Amino acid sequence: MRKRHVEVAFDTHLKEVVVCNAVQARPIKEVVVCQLTEAMQKQSLSKARLAAMLKTSRSQVDRLLDPTHDVTLSTLQRAAALVGLQVQIELV
């Protein structure tokens, strides 16, 4: 029985960590989206034009600029480079 208790406790802990990470990720993505959007506005760059430059669809750009959707680091780096920005990641 003790082993089962440890497994349940560990599973609960993992679920809490996943929820915590998801809660922390959204504000970060919101800041990134805001920065990309501002850079696009400064350059008068539309979503359709950014999509063409990224060689992707407009709906993919919509997902990139939606804080509720996950994007890959490489996609984020490509989009940032097109608007004159670069991605910096720091572990703290």
Beta strands, then each sheet from edge to edge (+ up, - down):
end
